[in-house]
Amino acid sequence: MAKIGVIGDRDSVLLFKAVGLDVFLEDEGESANRTLHRLAREGYAAVLVTEKLFPACAETIMEYQGEPYPAIIPIPDNQGSRGLGEKALRQNVEKAVGMDILSNT
C-alpha cells in the first residue's frame, strides 16, 4: 500500500492521523523542507503540505515536480484556503491538456 504523509502545524494536520495517514508536525519552512526530502527518500507516494508551508517549500517541490513520486499537494490549513491548491491544480491540468479547461470564462 502506498504511503501518504501530511506536513503542517498541529491544529491543521492532526485529524489526518485519525484516518491513518502519517503526520509530521512542522511550523517552519526549513524543517518542512527536510521532512519533505526524507519522505521522498522513504518512498511516499503523496505528501500533503499545508498552504502556509507550501511557499516555503517551493524549491524542494520543484525538485520533485518532474518525478512520478511523491505527488506534493497543497491543502488548506485550519485558517482556510489561500487558493494555492486550486492554482496548482489549474496549472497541472493546463500542462496536461495544453489549455485551461477549468476557467469559468
MOPAC internal coordinates of N, CA, C and O (Angstrom, degrees):
PM7 1SCF
backbone

  N    0.0000 0     0.00 0     0.00 0    0    0    0
  C    1.4591 1     0.00 0     0.00 0    1    0    0
  C    1.5273 1   109.08 1     0.00 0    2    1    0
  O    1.2310 1   120.45 1   -41.81 1    3    2    1
  N    1.2999 1   116.74 1   138.19 1    3    2    1
  C    1.4597 1   122.31 1  -179.03 1    5    3    2
  C    1.5255 1   110.54 1   -69.74 1    6    5    3
  O    1.2310 1   121.13 1   -38.09 1    7    6    5
  N    1.3262 1   115.44 1   141.91 1    7    6    5
  C    1.4612 1   120.58 1   178.71 1    9    7    6
  C    1.5265 1   109.18 1   -90.39 1   10    9    7
  O    1.2310 1   121.24 1   -39.14 1   11   10    9
  N    1.3316 1   115.23 1   140.86 1   11   10    9
  C    1.4614 1   122.35 1   177.29 1   13   11   10
  C    1.5140 1   107.92 1  -126.51 1   14   13   11
  O    1.2310 1   120.70 1   -49.87 1   15   14   13
  N    1.3229 1   116.27 1   130.13 1   15   14   13
  C    1.4473 1   121.57 1   179.28 1   17   15   14
  C    1.5159 1   111.37 1  -116.64 1   18   17   15
  O    1.2310 1   121.02 1   -24.04 1   19   18   17
  N    1.3121 1   115.66 1   155.96 1   19   18   17
  C    1.4616 1   122.03 1   178.27 1   21   19   18
  C    1.5200 1   107.62 1  -130.39 1   22   21   19
  O    1.2310 1   120.61 1   -51.38 1   23   22   21
  N    1.3337 1   116.44 1   128.62 1   23   22   21
  C    1.4597 1   121.77 1  -179.93 1   25   23   22
  C    1.5264 1   109.05 1  -117.63 1   26   25   23
  O    1.2310 1   120.75 1   -51.81 1   27   26   25
  N    1.3221 1   116.18 1   128.19 1   27   26   25
  C    1.4534 1   119.88 1   177.23 1   29   27   26
  C    1.5155 1   111.58 1   170.01 1   30   29   27
  O    1.2310 1   121.28 1     5.46 1   31   30   29
  N    1.3210 1   115.16 1  -174.54 1   31   30   29
  C    1.4567 1   120.35 1  -179.62 1   33   31   30
  C    1.5332 1   110.32 1   -73.63 1   34   33   31
  O    1.2310 1   121.06 1   -22.86 1   35   34   33
  N    1.3015 1   115.58 1   157.14 1   35   34   33
  C    1.4662 1   123.10 1  -174.08 1   37   35   34
  C    1.5299 1   112.80 1   -51.94 1   38   37   35
  O    1.2310 1   120.11 1   129.42 1   39   38   37
  N    1.3125 1   117.39 1   -50.58 1   39   38   37
  C    1.4629 1   120.77 1  -175.93 1   41   39   38
  C    1.5268 1   112.81 1   -64.28 1   42   41   39
  O    1.2310 1   120.37 1   152.53 1   43   42   41
  N    1.3129 1   116.90 1   -27.47 1   43   42   41
  C    1.4630 1   120.68 1  -176.51 1   45   43   42
  C    1.5251 1   113.82 1   -87.17 1   46   45   43
  O    1.2310 1   119.82 1   151.13 1   47   46   45
  N    1.3338 1   117.94 1   -28.87 1   47   46   45
  C    1.4649 1   119.23 1  -170.30 1   49   47   46
  C    1.5280 1   115.64 1  -116.88 1   50   49   47
  O    1.2310 1   119.60 1   170.17 1   51   50   49
  N    1.3089 1   118.37 1    -9.83 1   51   50   49
  C    1.4603 1   119.90 1  -175.25 1   53   51   50
  C    1.5310 1   112.73 1   -60.34 1   54   53   51
  O    1.2310 1   119.67 1   146.41 1   55   54   53
  N    1.3030 1   118.23 1   -33.59 1   55   54   53
  C    1.4667 1   121.61 1   179.75 1   57   55   54
  C    1.5321 1   111.36 1   -61.78 1   58   57   55
  O    1.2310 1   120.20 1   149.49 1   59   58   57
  N    1.3326 1   117.23 1   -30.51 1   59   58   57
  C    1.4622 1   120.41 1   179.45 1   61   59   58
  C    1.5300 1   111.38 1   -63.22 1   62   61   59
  O    1.2310 1   120.61 1   151.45 1   63   62   61
  N    1.3073 1   116.44 1   -28.55 1   63   62   61
  C    1.4675 1   121.02 1   178.14 1   65   63   62
  C    1.5273 1   110.24 1   -64.58 1   66   65   63
  O    1.2310 1   120.68 1   144.52 1   67   66   65
  N    1.3150 1   116.31 1   -35.48 1   67   66   65
  C    1.4632 1   121.23 1  -179.62 1   69   67   66
  C    1.5247 1   112.40 1   -64.83 1   70   69   67
  O    1.2310 1   120.03 1   154.77 1   71   70   69
  N    1.3141 1   117.54 1   -25.23 1   71   70   69
  C    1.4665 1   120.49 1   179.14 1   73   71   70
  C    1.5240 1   112.12 1   -98.75 1   74   73   71
  O    1.2310 1   120.66 1  -169.80 1   75   74   73
  N    1.3360 1   116.35 1    10.20 1   75   74   73
  C    1.4534 1   120.26 1   172.24 1   77   75   74
  C    1.5076 1   117.56 1    95.90 1   78   77   75
  O    1.2310 1   119.72 1  -173.23 1   79   78   77
  N    1.3240 1   118.14 1     6.77 1   79   78   77
  C    1.4616 1   120.02 1   178.13 1   81   79   78
  C    1.5269 1   109.68 1   -86.31 1   82   81   79
  O    1.2310 1   120.77 1   -24.88 1   83   82   81
  N    1.3181 1   116.13 1   155.12 1   83   82   81
  C    1.4629 1   121.11 1   176.96 1   85   83   82
  C    1.5325 1   108.84 1   -81.82 1   86   85   83
  O    1.2310 1   120.54 1   -56.70 1   87   86   85
  N    1.3098 1   116.57 1   123.30 1   87   86   85
  C    1.4618 1   122.33 1  -174.81 1   89   87   86
  C    1.5274 1   109.74 1  -109.01 1   90   89   87
  O    1.2310 1   121.00 1   -44.95 1   91   90   89
  N    1.3436 1   115.70 1   135.05 1   91   90   89
  C    1.4634 1   122.41 1   178.81 1   93   91   90
  C    1.5152 1   107.60 1  -125.68 1   94   93   91
  O    1.2310 1   120.97 1   -66.46 1   95   94   93
  N    1.3238 1   115.74 1   113.54 1   95   94   93
  C    1.4581 1   121.60 1  -175.77 1   97   95   94
  C    1.5213 1   109.88 1   -82.61 1   98   97   95
  O    1.2310 1   120.95 1   -66.51 1   99   98   97
  N    1.3139 1   115.79 1   113.49 1   99   98   97
  C    1.4664 1   122.40 1   179.56 1  101   99   98
  C    1.5180 1   108.47 1  -137.60 1  102  101   99
  O    1.2310 1   121.06 1   -40.20 1  103  102  101
  N    1.3338 1   115.58 1   139.80 1  103  102  101
  C    1.4618 1   120.95 1   179.02 1  105  103  102
  C    1.5213 1   113.19 1  -116.28 1  106  105  103
  O    1.2310 1   120.28 1   169.19 1  107  106  105
  N    1.3363 1   117.06 1   -10.81 1  107  106  105
  C    1.4569 1   119.14 1  -177.21 1  109  107  106
  C    1.5233 1   110.40 1  -132.11 1  110  109  107
  O    1.2310 1   121.13 1   -25.60 1  111  110  109
  N    1.3227 1   115.44 1   154.40 1  111  110  109
  C    1.4490 1   122.59 1  -174.17 1  113  111  110
  C    1.5112 1   115.52 1   -61.53 1  114  113  111
  O    1.2310 1   119.87 1   138.54 1  115  114  113
  N    1.3376 1   117.85 1   -41.46 1  115  114  113
  C    1.4599 1   120.56 1  -176.51 1  117  115  114
  C    1.5273 1   111.92 1   -61.84 1  118  117  115
  O    1.2310 1   120.84 1   132.74 1  119  118  117
  N    1.3212 1   116.00 1   -47.26 1  119  118  117
  C    1.4664 1   118.97 1   179.54 1  121  119  118
  C    1.5325 1   111.13 1   -70.73 1  122  121  119
  O    1.2310 1   120.02 1   146.96 1  123  122  121
  N    1.3273 1   117.57 1   -33.04 1  123  122  121
  C    1.4637 1   120.85 1   176.66 1  125  123  122
  C    1.5322 1   110.39 1   -64.44 1  126  125  123
  O    1.2310 1   120.07 1   141.19 1  127  126  125
  N    1.3295 1   117.46 1   -38.81 1  127  126  125
  C    1.4635 1   121.24 1   177.21 1  129  127  126
  C    1.5263 1   111.16 1   -63.01 1  130  129  127
  O    1.2310 1   120.59 1   136.58 1  131  130  129
  N    1.3178 1   116.49 1   -43.42 1  131  130  129
  C    1.4731 1   119.92 1   178.18 1  133  131  130
  C    1.5267 1   110.72 1   -61.73 1  134  133  131
  O    1.2310 1   120.85 1   137.20 1  135  134  133
  N    1.3250 1   115.98 1   -42.80 1  135  134  133
  C    1.4657 1   120.27 1   179.24 1  137  135  134
  C    1.5175 1   110.68 1   -64.79 1  138  137  135
  O    1.2310 1   120.17 1   139.55 1  139  138  137
  N    1.3182 1   117.29 1   -40.45 1  139  138  137
  C    1.4645 1   121.42 1   178.90 1  141  139  138
  C    1.5305 1   111.10 1   -61.65 1  142  141  139
  O    1.2310 1   120.10 1   135.66 1  143  142  141
  N    1.3213 1   117.41 1   -44.34 1  143  142  141
  C    1.4637 1   121.13 1   176.15 1  145  143  142
  C    1.5314 1   110.93 1   -60.70 1  146  145  143
  O    1.2310 1   120.71 1   136.84 1  147  146  145
  N    1.3212 1   116.24 1   -43.16 1  147  146  145
  C    1.4668 1   120.64 1  -178.95 1  149  147  146
  C    1.5297 1   110.96 1   -63.13 1  150  149  147
  O    1.2310 1   120.37 1   136.83 1  151  150  149
  N    1.3219 1   116.91 1   -43.17 1  151  150  149
  C    1.4614 1   120.57 1  -179.26 1  153  151  150
  C    1.5281 1   110.83 1   -65.70 1  154  153  151
  O    1.2310 1   120.48 1   143.23 1  155  154  153
  N    1.3210 1   116.69 1   -36.77 1  155  154  153
  C    1.4670 1   120.06 1   176.98 1  157  155  154
  C    1.5288 1   109.89 1   -63.63 1  158  157  155
  O    1.2310 1   120.42 1   135.78 1  159  158  157
  N    1.3327 1   116.80 1   -44.22 1  159  158  157
  C    1.4744 1   120.75 1   178.56 1  161  159  158
  C    1.5267 1   111.62 1   -63.61 1  162  161  159
  O    1.2310 1   120.69 1   146.57 1  163  162  161
  N    1.3175 1   116.28 1   -33.43 1  163  162  161
  C    1.4650 1   120.63 1  -177.60 1  165  163  162
  C    1.5218 1   112.97 1   -83.90 1  166  165  163
  O    1.2310 1   119.91 1  -177.01 1  167  166  165
  N    1.3210 1   117.78 1     2.99 1  167  166  165
  C    1.4571 1   121.11 1   173.03 1  169  167  166
  C    1.5153 1   117.00 1    84.05 1  170  169  167
  O    1.2310 1   119.92 1  -154.91 1  171  170  169
  N    1.3156 1   117.75 1    25.09 1  171  170  169
  C    1.4658 1   119.61 1   176.44 1  173  171  170
  C    1.5226 1   109.55 1   -66.92 1  174  173  171
  O    1.2310 1   120.95 1   -44.70 1  175  174  173
  N    1.3267 1   115.79 1   135.30 1  175  174  173
  C    1.4642 1   120.61 1  -179.84 1  177  175  174
  C    1.5250 1   111.34 1   -78.38 1  178  177  175
  O    1.2310 1   120.60 1   144.92 1  179  178  177
  N    1.3163 1   116.46 1   -35.08 1  179  178  177
  C    1.4616 1   121.23 1  -179.11 1  181  179  178
  C    1.5211 1   109.55 1  -143.03 1  182  181  179
  O    1.2310 1   121.49 1   -36.50 1  183  182  181
  N    1.3233 1   114.75 1   143.50 1  183  182  181
  C    1.4628 1   121.06 1   175.61 1  185  183  182
  C    1.5230 1   107.23 1  -131.79 1  186  185  183
  O    1.2310 1   121.12 1   -58.82 1  187  186  185
  N    1.3189 1   115.47 1   121.18 1  187  186  185
  C    1.4594 1   121.69 1   176.10 1  189  187  186
  C    1.5199 1   107.48 1   -92.80 1  190  189  187
  O    1.2310 1   120.61 1   -49.17 1  191  190  189
  N    1.3224 1   116.44 1   130.83 1  191  190  189
  C    1.4661 1   121.96 1  -178.27 1  193  191  190
  C    1.5262 1   107.76 1  -125.19 1  194  193  191
  O    1.2310 1   120.25 1   -48.75 1  195  194  193
  N    1.3244 1   117.13 1   131.25 1  195  194  193
  C    1.4636 1   119.16 1   179.69 1  197  195  194
  C    1.5263 1   110.17 1   -61.63 1  198  197  195
  O    1.2310 1   121.10 1   -32.18 1  199  198  197
  N    1.3185 1   115.49 1   147.82 1  199  198  197
  C    1.4604 1   121.16 1  -178.91 1  201  199  198
  C    1.5221 1   112.01 1   -59.84 1  202  201  199
  O    1.2310 1   119.84 1   154.01 1  203  202  201
  N    1.3085 1   117.91 1   -25.99 1  203  202  201
  C    1.4637 1   120.97 1   177.86 1  205  203  202
  C    1.5287 1   110.58 1   -65.05 1  206  205  203
  O    1.2310 1   120.01 1   139.57 1  207  206  205
  N    1.3404 1   117.58 1   -40.43 1  207  206  205
  C    1.4640 1   122.11 1  -178.85 1  209  207  206
  C    1.5270 1   113.13 1   -88.56 1  210  209  207
  O    1.2310 1   120.00 1   159.73 1  211  210  209
  N    1.3133 1   117.60 1   -20.27 1  211  210  209
  C    1.4599 1   121.71 1  -173.88 1  213  211  210
  C    1.5346 1   113.44 1   -53.52 1  214  213  211
  O    1.2310 1   118.71 1   132.46 1  215  214  213
  N    1.3548 1   120.07 1   -47.54 1  215  214  213
  C    1.4646 1   119.27 1   178.77 1  217  215  214
  C    1.5323 1   113.20 1   -63.17 1  218  217  215
  O    1.2310 1   120.29 1   145.71 1  219  218  217
  N    1.3285 1   117.05 1   -34.29 1  219  218  217
  C    1.4653 1   120.72 1   179.68 1  221  219  218
  C    1.5267 1   111.69 1   -69.53 1  222  221  219
  O    1.2310 1   120.54 1   161.13 1  223  222  221
  N    1.3172 1   116.56 1   -18.87 1  223  222  221
  C    1.4700 1   122.17 1  -179.87 1  225  223  222
  C    1.5203 1   112.29 1  -102.56 1  226  225  223
  O    1.2310 1   120.06 1  -167.60 1  227  226  225
  N    1.3203 1   117.49 1    12.40 1  227  226  225
  C    1.4693 1   121.40 1  -172.88 1  229  227  226
  C    1.5261 1   113.20 1   -55.94 1  230  229  227
  O    1.2310 1   119.96 1   135.94 1  231  230  229
  N    1.3270 1   117.67 1   -44.06 1  231  230  229
  C    1.4701 1   120.17 1  -179.47 1  233  231  230
  C    1.5190 1   111.31 1   -63.18 1  234  233  231
  O    1.2310 1   120.37 1   134.30 1  235  234  233
  N    1.2907 1   116.90 1   -45.70 1  235  234  233
  C    1.4591 1   121.43 1   179.23 1  237  235  234
  C    1.5227 1   110.53 1   -63.55 1  238  237  235
  O    1.2310 1   120.55 1   137.93 1  239  238  237
  N    1.3074 1   116.56 1   -42.07 1  239  238  237
  C    1.4657 1   121.34 1   179.14 1  241  239  238
  C    1.5287 1   110.39 1   -60.89 1  242  241  239
  O    1.2310 1   120.55 1   139.05 1  243  242  241
  N    1.3202 1   116.55 1   -40.95 1  243  242  241
  C    1.4702 1   120.50 1   178.57 1  245  243  242
  C    1.5325 1   111.52 1   -62.31 1  246  245  243
  O    1.2310 1   119.97 1   145.51 1  247  246  245
  N    1.3263 1   117.66 1   -34.49 1  247  246  245
  C    1.4605 1   121.44 1   178.65 1  249  247  246
  C    1.5226 1   111.88 1   -59.93 1  250  249  247
  O    1.2310 1   120.51 1   144.64 1  251  250  249
  N    1.3170 1   116.63 1   -35.36 1  251  250  249
  C    1.4614 1   121.30 1  -175.53 1  253  251  250
  C    1.5242 1   113.20 1  -100.40 1  254  253  251
  O    1.2310 1   119.82 1   179.46 1  255  254  253
  N    1.3188 1   117.96 1    -0.54 1  255  254  253
  C    1.4575 1   120.98 1  -175.10 1  257  255  254
  C    1.5278 1   112.84 1   -62.07 1  258  257  255
  O    1.2310 1   119.91 1   145.00 1  259  258  257
  N    1.3129 1   117.77 1   -35.00 1  259  258  257
  C    1.4534 1   120.57 1  -179.68 1  261  259  258
  C    1.5185 1   113.81 1   -86.03 1  262  261  259
  O    1.2310 1   120.41 1   175.42 1  263  262  261
  N    1.3136 1   116.81 1    -4.58 1  263  262  261
  C    1.4636 1   121.78 1  -178.93 1  265  263  262
  C    1.5347 1   110.11 1   -92.68 1  266  265  263
  O    1.2310 1   120.70 1   -29.12 1  267  266  265
  N    1.3346 1   116.26 1   150.88 1  267  266  265
  C    1.4665 1   117.63 1   178.48 1  269  267  266
  C    1.5288 1   112.96 1   -68.30 1  270  269  267
  O    1.2310 1   120.46 1   149.38 1  271  270  269
  N    1.3362 1   116.72 1   -30.62 1  271  270  269
  C    1.4613 1   121.33 1  -179.37 1  273  271  270
  C    1.5096 1   109.98 1  -137.72 1  274  273  271
  O    1.2310 1   119.17 1   -34.96 1  275  274  273
  N    1.2737 1   119.18 1   145.04 1  275  274  273
  C    1.4554 1   127.33 1    -1.90 1  277  275  274
  C    1.5291 1   111.28 1   -85.23 1  278  277  275
  O    1.2310 1   121.10 1   -29.04 1  279  278  277
  N    1.3089 1   115.50 1   150.96 1  279  278  277
  C    1.4638 1   120.44 1   169.07 1  281  279  278
  C    1.5213 1   105.44 1   -78.74 1  282  281  279
  O    1.2310 1   120.63 1   -57.05 1  283  282  281
  N    1.3260 1   116.40 1   122.95 1  283  282  281
  C    1.4698 1   120.67 1  -177.86 1  285  283  282
  C    1.5233 1   107.75 1  -107.59 1  286  285  283
  O    1.2310 1   121.01 1   -63.12 1  287  286  285
  N    1.3118 1   115.67 1   116.88 1  287  286  285
  C    1.4613 1   121.83 1  -168.55 1  289  287  286
  C    1.5253 1   110.13 1  -122.25 1  290  289  287
  O    1.2310 1   120.12 1   -53.89 1  291  290  289
  N    1.3453 1   117.37 1   126.11 1  291  290  289
  C    1.4639 1   119.19 1   176.61 1  293  291  290
  C    1.5262 1   110.62 1   -76.61 1  294  293  291
  O    1.2310 1   121.16 1   -38.90 1  295  294  293
  N    1.3216 1   115.39 1   141.10 1  295  294  293
  C    1.4638 1   121.12 1   176.62 1  297  295  294
  C    1.5249 1   108.74 1  -130.44 1  298  297  295
  O    1.2310 1   119.83 1   -29.26 1  299  298  297
  N    1.3216 1   117.93 1   150.74 1  299  298  297
  C    1.4650 1   119.92 1   176.95 1  301  299  298
  C    1.5255 1   110.57 1   -63.65 1  302  301  299
  O    1.2310 1   120.95 1   -29.74 1  303  302  301
  N    1.3267 1   115.78 1   150.26 1  303  302  301
  C    1.4608 1   119.02 1   174.61 1  305  303  302
  C    1.5269 1   108.40 1   -95.86 1  306  305  303
  O    1.2310 1   120.23 1    10.09 1  307  306  305
  N    1.3059 1   117.16 1  -169.91 1  307  306  305
  C    1.4614 1   120.01 1  -177.23 1  309  307  306
  C    1.5310 1   112.86 1   -70.24 1  310  309  307
  O    1.2310 1   119.77 1   173.13 1  311  310  309
  N    1.3168 1   118.04 1    -6.87 1  311  310  309
  C    1.4647 1   122.03 1   177.01 1  313  311  310
  C    1.5252 1   112.10 1   -91.37 1  314  313  311
  O    1.2310 1   120.19 1   173.20 1  315  314  313
  N    1.3348 1   117.25 1    -6.80 1  315  314  313
  C    1.4562 1   121.70 1   179.74 1  317  315  314
  C    1.5218 1   111.56 1   107.82 1  318  317  315
  O    1.2310 1   121.09 1    -1.38 1  319  318  317
  N    1.3157 1   115.51 1   178.62 1  319  318  317
  C    1.4569 1   121.82 1  -175.84 1  321  319  318
  C    1.5235 1   111.92 1   -80.48 1  322  321  319
  O    1.2310 1   121.36 1   -35.97 1  323  322  321
  N    1.3136 1   115.00 1   144.03 1  323  322  321
  C    1.4685 1   122.01 1   174.25 1  325  323  322
  C    1.5273 1   110.22 1  -107.19 1  326  325  323
  O    1.2310 1   120.38 1  -177.01 1  327  326  325
  N    1.3205 1   116.88 1     2.99 1  327  326  325
  C    1.4619 1   121.58 1   177.78 1  329  327  326
  C    1.5194 1   114.60 1    86.17 1  330  329  327
  O    1.2310 1   119.53 1  -177.92 1  331  330  329
  N    1.3222 1   118.51 1     2.08 1  331  330  329
  C    1.4670 1   120.69 1  -177.67 1  333  331  330
  C    1.5250 1   112.12 1   -69.23 1  334  333  331
  O    1.2310 1   120.13 1   143.28 1  335  334  333
  N    1.3225 1   117.36 1   -36.72 1  335  334  333
  C    1.4586 1   120.86 1   179.29 1  337  335  334
  C    1.5149 1   111.49 1   -63.60 1  338  337  335
  O    1.2310 1   120.74 1   134.31 1  339  338  337
  N    1.3134 1   116.20 1   -45.69 1  339  338  337
  C    1.4616 1   120.24 1   178.97 1  341  339  338
  C    1.5251 1   110.85 1   -63.79 1  342  341  339
  O    1.2310 1   120.57 1   138.64 1  343  342  341
  N    1.3263 1   116.52 1   -41.36 1  343  342  341
  C    1.4604 1   120.72 1   179.04 1  345  343  342
  C    1.5261 1   110.85 1   -62.30 1  346  345  343
  O    1.2310 1   120.17 1   135.35 1  347  346  345
  N    1.3367 1   117.28 1   -44.65 1  347  346  345
  C    1.4638 1   121.46 1   179.61 1  349  347  346
  C    1.5274 1   110.93 1   -64.16 1  350  349  347
  O    1.2310 1   120.46 1   137.55 1  351  350  349
  N    1.3249 1   116.73 1   -42.45 1  351  350  349
  C    1.4607 1   120.56 1   178.16 1  353  351  350
  C    1.5285 1   110.60 1   -61.84 1  354  353  351
  O    1.2310 1   120.56 1   134.39 1  355  354  353
  N    1.3202 1   116.54 1   -45.61 1  355  354  353
  C    1.4672 1   121.32 1   179.65 1  357  355  354
  C    1.5301 1   110.56 1   -59.21 1  358  357  355
  O    1.2310 1   120.06 1   136.01 1  359  358  357
  N    1.3279 1   117.50 1   -43.99 1  359  358  357
  C    1.4687 1   120.74 1   180.00 1  361  359  358
  C    1.5269 1   111.58 1   -65.26 1  362  361  359
  O    1.2310 1   120.24 1   139.73 1  363  362  361
  N    1.3289 1   117.15 1   -40.27 1  363  362  361
  C    1.4605 1   120.41 1   179.95 1  365  363  362
  C    1.5237 1   111.85 1   -67.93 1  366  365  363
  O    1.2310 1   120.14 1   139.96 1  367  366  365
  N    1.3197 1   117.33 1   -40.04 1  367  366  365
  C    1.4629 1   120.68 1   177.97 1  369  367  366
  C    1.5296 1   109.65 1   -66.08 1  370  369  367
  O    1.2310 1   120.63 1   137.31 1  371  370  369
  N    1.3265 1   116.41 1   -42.69 1  371  370  369
  C    1.4648 1   119.92 1   179.26 1  373  371  370
  C    1.5285 1   110.66 1   -62.64 1  374  373  371
  O    1.2310 1   120.26 1   140.28 1  375  374  373
  N    1.3302 1   117.11 1   -39.72 1  375  374  373
  C    1.4615 1   120.97 1   178.35 1  377  375  374
  C    1.5291 1   110.49 1   -65.31 1  378  377  375
  O    1.2310 1   120.27 1   141.62 1  379  378  377
  N    1.3229 1   117.09 1   -38.38 1  379  378  377
  C    1.4638 1   121.43 1  -176.34 1  381  379  378
  C    1.5322 1   112.73 1   -73.37 1  382  381  379
  O    1.2310 1   120.03 1   139.44 1  383  382  381
  N    1.3315 1   117.54 1   -40.56 1  383  382  381
  C    1.4677 1   119.48 1  -175.29 1  385  383  382
  C    1.5248 1   114.09 1  -107.54 1  386  385  383
  O    1.2310 1   120.37 1   173.03 1  387  386  385
  N    1.3205 1   116.90 1    -6.97 1  387  386  385
  C    1.4629 1   120.21 1   176.29 1  389  387  386
  C    1.5045 1   116.03 1    88.58 1  390  389  387
  O    1.2310 1   119.88 1   179.99 1  391  390  389
  N    1.3287 1   117.84 1    -0.01 1  391  390  389
  C    1.4570 1   120.84 1   177.20 1  393  391  390
  C    1.5288 1   109.90 1  -158.54 1  394  393  391
  O    1.2310 1   120.66 1   -18.24 1  395  394  393
  N    1.3155 1   116.34 1   161.76 1  395  394  393
  C    1.4585 1   121.93 1  -178.48 1  397  395  394
  C    1.5260 1   109.34 1   -83.47 1  398  397  395
  O    1.2310 1   120.41 1   -83.73 1  399  398  397
  N    1.3279 1   116.82 1    96.27 1  399  398  397
  C    1.4693 1   120.75 1  -179.77 1  401  399  398
  C    1.5216 1   111.79 1   -89.33 1  402  401  399
  O    1.2310 1   120.01 1   175.60 1  403  402  401
  N    1.3254 1   117.59 1    -4.40 1  403  402  401
  C    1.4594 1   121.74 1  -179.84 1  405  403  402
  C    1.5211 1   112.79 1   -93.47 1  406  405  403
  O    1.2310 1   120.20 1   176.30 1  407  406  405
  N    1.3071 1   117.22 1    -3.70 1  407  406  405
  C    1.4622 1   121.27 1  -176.90 1  409  407  406
  C    1.5248 1   110.55 1   -66.91 1  410  409  407
  O    1.2310 1   120.90 1   -36.45 1  411  410  409
  N    1.3205 1   115.88 1   143.55 1  411  410  409
  C    1.4629 1   121.44 1   178.45 1  413  411  410
  C    1.5158 1   112.68 1   -83.24 1  414  413  411
  O    1.2310 1   119.86 1   168.05 1  415  414  413
  N    1.3123 1   117.87 1   -11.95 1  415  414  413
  C    1.4629 1   120.03 1  -177.25 1  417  415  414
  C    1.4944 1   111.54 1  -102.50 1  418  417  415
  O    1.2310 1   120.10 1   180.00 1  419  418  417

